[in-house]
């Protein structure tokens, strides 16, 4: 996505980023001649907490003193 801002603006906030995703941001100035050199930064957003509980959680007694627990990742 490209966003062109007024010359008076020197900051920008994006509230639509996804968790656990890498983004590259580029900024350059433009005058009547052309664009200048780009400043580039790459960030990765944190994964965040899982959005739900583990699925298909089961417990099976193996002996009098042990149990096997199994589950699938959250949806």
BELUR-V478316 format. One record per residue. N is the residue number from 1. RES is the residue in one small letter. SS is DSSP state (A for helix, B for strand, O for the rest). D_FIRST is the distance of its C-alpha to the first C-alpha in Angstrom with 1 decimal. Layout:
n = [N,N]
res = [RES,RES]
ss = [SS,SS]
d_first = [D_FIRST,D_FIRST]
//
This chain:
n = [1,2,3,4,5,6,7,8,9,10,11,12,13,14,15,16,17,18,19,20,21,22,23,24,25,26,27,28,29,30,31,32,33,34,35,36,37,38,39,40,41,42,43,44,45,46,47,48,49,50,51,52,53,54,55,56,57,58,59,60,61,62,63,64,65,66,67,68,69,70,71,72,73,74,75]
res = [x,x,x,x,x,x,x,x,x,x,x,x,x,x,x,x,x,x,x,x,x,x,x,x,x,x,x,x,x,x,x,x,x,x,x,x,x,x,x,x,x,x,x,x,x,x,x,x,x,x,x,x,x,x,x,x,x,x,x,x,x,x,x,x,x,x,x,x,x,x,x,x,x,x,x]
ss = [O,O,O,O,O,O,O,O,O,O,O,O,O,O,O,O,O,O,O,O,O,B,B,B,B,B,B,O,O,B,O,O,O,O,B,O,O,O,B,B,B,B,B,B,O,O,O,O,O,O,O,O,O,O,B,B,B,B,B,B,B,B,B,O,O,B,B,B,B,B,B,B,O,O,O]
d_first = [0.0,3.8,6.6,10.1,13.0,16.7,18.9,20.8,18.0,18.1,16.4,13.5,13.7,11.3,13.6,11.6,11.9,14.2,17.6,18.4,15.0,14.0,10.9,10.6,9.9,10.7,12.5,14.7,17.1,17.9,21.4,23.3,23.6,20.2,17.6,19.2,18.9,15.8,16.3,14.6,15.1,14.7,15.6,16.8,17.2,20.8,21.9,23.6,26.8,27.3,26.7,30.1,33.5,34.5,35.5,38.9,40.7,44.3,47.3,50.3,53.5,54.6,57.8,59.5,57.3,53.9,51.0,48.1,44.8,41.9,38.5,35.1,31.7,30.3,28.5]
//
